[in-house]
Amino acid sequence: MGLGDKISNKAEELKGKAKEGTADAKNDSDLKAEGKADQTSAKAKQAGEEVKDAWKNATD
């Protein structure tokens, strides 16, 4: 996984956590769901990149 991808995915995850925190403060269930979706998306991307890295390392 490239450093740029790692940073981008982590930023997306943190953005989701921030949205979720804001939603809790405002009692906004739609924003909370959006924050959770952002986190899930980022974690899925991170997992995909880890699989690619593992495959690359296994074939080297």
Buried (B, 14 or more C-beta within 10 A) or exposed (E): BEEEBEEEBEEBBEBBBEBBEEBEEEEBEEBBEBBBEBBEBBBEBBEEBEEEEEEEEEEE
